[in-house]
Amino acid sequence: MVIDFSDRLRELRLEKGYSQATLSQKITNLGQPLSEAALAKYESGRTIPNLQVAAYLADYFGVSIDYLACGEKASVLSAEGLKEEQIRLLVELIGALQKQNQARYTSTKTQPTQEQQELVFRLIEQFLQLYHFFCSFAV
């Protein structure tokens, strides 16, 4: 597992075209001190970071800690700045989309359920509120 972590971390860093020094500085600038030497140890598999450092690395690369540790790719969405109702709506939408995708494999034709329709209407309402908010600045 440590070797997988080190390989994934190195791969993510190289995809960005960063040196170890550059990445360690970027993570430090985000508020989590990370020395180049520590990063080198993580990438060589000699040690693994604590959860806080791993969380900063995962967040920086837009992956989950699960992906870094186990290779399970999961998308990460930031809910920062969203209201509780908006977060709840997004979670419901994700669940509805997942159910719809599963149903596609078991059924030839699916129609939106009443629940899905109501969810879409609530999402549209949230977007319209956002639209009106931004339009008020344009005047």
Order of alpha helices (4+ residues) and beta strands (2+ residues): alpha-alpha-alpha-alpha-alpha-alpha-alpha
